[in-house]
Amino acid sequence: MNDQIDSLDWTDEGVPISTRFDDPYFSLQDGLAETRHVFLAGNDLPARFAPGFSIAELGFGTGLNLLTVWQAWRDSGIEGPLRFTSFEAFPLEIDQMRTALAAFPTLVALSAELLENLTSTGARLADLHFDLITGDARDMLPLWQEKADAWFLDGFSPAKNPELWGAELLNAVGAHTNAQGTVATYTAAGHVRRSLESAGFDVERISGFGRKRHMSVGRKRP
């Protein structure tokens, strides 16, 4: 197996666990509800949707976040494509993604549409322009030529995947965020909040999902 492909274990409930990081890809309780709470509500979506809206993400994983926000975009009726860019060091194989996403019946049709069109660099559909940037985000994000209106910070936990939560990388997130852009993440770790503050965000700790008491959201300062 390619060293850049993550290998998985599975819980009895069908939740994929990264063997590299010993961490689940989504909530053991309800991954879809978690995504809606943390990343959509945390970025005030879909209320902020507008033509040309751009989302960027650290940690593509199973593609659950993309599918959830794409469904919300499609339901909103906004004209034109949603722009979504994800940075992923260890992409899953298509069959792994398909198995993981089967846990979400309401997304089955959309996931099939995505996976039928997915290449190693993303997918182009009428209402979705998705770019998948493979490699270490610490190297790849500074080279990115665009900015996002909203960020999903969804790497594995800071204790197990510290590379995605360092101050230098989060500073690059700030530099690649449009004015009044937002950021949301499931973690409330103090060093992450401080780094986001230093990167130009006003950061707030709010109620988390499920067993997580808190999470973090931020808005780019003018």
N, C-alpha and C positions, 0 to 999 in steps of 0.2 A: 504493500500500500504506500502511496505517495506520502512522504513526511508532511506535506502541506494539507493532507486530508485528515480530519479528525475522526477517531474511532469512537464508537458509542457502546454504552451499556443501556439497558432499558428497564424501567421500573415495571411492576406488574400492571400499573395503570397506563403504560405506554408512553411515559415521559422519557425522552432521551437524556442520558447523562454523558457528558464529555469525560472520556477516560484520561485525556491529557490534563484537564483541570479539575477533575472530580467535582463537577458542578452541573446542575441541571440546566437545560437550554431554556426552559420556561417554568413558571410556577407549578409546584406539585399540586396546588389546589385547583387553579383554573387559569391556564396560560392566556386565553383570549380575554378574560375579564381583567387580568393583570395588565395586558398591553393597553386596553382601553383606559384603565385607570391611570397608569403611569405615563404612557407616552402620548396618548391622545388628549385626555383631560389635562395632563401635566403641561401640555403645550397649547391649551385652549383650542383644541381641534375637535370638531370641524369648523367652529365658529370663525376661525381666522383664514379659512381657505379663500383663495382668490386666484384668478388666472395667473399661471406661471409660478405658482407656489412651489418652493423647493425645500425638501427635507433631506438631511444627512444623518448618517447613523454610524456609530462605532459598534461593530459586532452584528453581522447579518444572521448568523445562526441558521435556524430552520426557515427563515423568511416570514415568520408569523407577524412580525411588526409591519412589514411591507404589505402583506395581504390585508391586515386589519385596517390600515389607513387607506389603502387603495379602495377597499370596499366602501369606506366612509366617503372618499372622494367621488366615487361613482354614484353613490346615493345622493350626494349633494347637488349633482347636476351642473357643476362648474364646467364651463367649456374649456377644451384643450387638455393636454396631458399634465398629470402630476409628475413632478421631477423628484426622483428619489435616488440618492447615492449612498452606498454602503461600503464601509471599509472592513474587510475580513481577512485575517491571516490564515485561517484554517477552514476553508469552505467544506461543507458537507457534499456528499455525492447526491445526485438527483433522487436515487432510490431511498436514501436515508431521509431526505426532506419529505418525500411522498409519504413514507411510513409515519413520520412524526406528525405531519399535517392532517393525516387521516383522523386524528383525535378531535378535529373541529368540523363537525358536519356542515355547519353553516358556511364554511369556507371551501368546501370540497370542489365546487365548480370553478371558483376563482383560482384555487391552487392548481387545478389541472390546466387552466388557461396559462398561468404563469410558467409552470414547469414545461409545458409544450413549447414555449418560446424562449426558455432560459438558455443562455450560452455562458461561457466562462467570463464574459464581460458585461452581462446584464440582459436586458430585454427591451424591445421597442414595440409598444402596442398603441392603439389609438388614444387611449386615455392614461397611458403610463410610459414615461421615459425613465428606465431604471439602469443605473450604472453600478456594476459591482467591481470594486477596486481591490484586487487581491494582493496581499503583502502586509508587512508590518506598518500599521497606521502611523507610527512615529516617523517613518520614512516617506509614506505615501501622501499623508494629509498636507504637509507643507508644499507639495508639488501640485496640489489641486488648484485649479484656476477659477473656481466658482465659490459662491457663498450660499449659505442656507438660511431659510427663514425659521426653521425649527430643527433642533438636534435631538436624536434619541441616543443616549449613552447607555449601551446595553451589553458591555463586555461582561465576562464572568466576574465574580465578586472581587473587590480590590485585594482581598487577602490572598486569592488564588491566581489572579491575573493582573498583577500590579502594573504591567506594562501599559495597559489601556487607561490608567488612572493617574499617570504622572503629571506633574505641573507643566512640563514643557509641551506635552501633547494637548492638555486642556487649554493651554495658552493658544495653541494653533486652532483649536475649536473656536475660541473667541475671535481670532483673526479671520476666520472663515464664516462669520455670522453677520447677516445683514442688520442694519440699524433696527432696534426694537425686536430683533429676533429672540427666540427662546430656546431653552434647553431643559430637558427633563431626564431624570434617572431614578432608578429604584433605590439607590444607595443614599444613605444620609451620613456617610463617613465624614468626619470633620475635615480631614485633609483634602477630600474631594471638594467640599463646599468652599474651603479657603482658596483652593487653586482656581475654581470657577470665579470667585470674587476677584482674584488677581488678574484673571483673563478678561475682565470687563463686564461681568454679569452682576446684577443685584440678585442674590440667592436667598431662597426661603426654604425652610424645612417644613413639610406638610405631612398629613397623614398618608401612610403607605398602604399597600394592598395586603389583604389577608393578615398573615402573622407578622408582617413587617410593620412596625409601629410608625416609621417615618420614611420619607423619600425626599428628594431635592428637586426644586425647580428654579429657574432663573430667567431673567430678561436682560438683554444687552443694554447697557447704559448708553445714553446718547453720546 
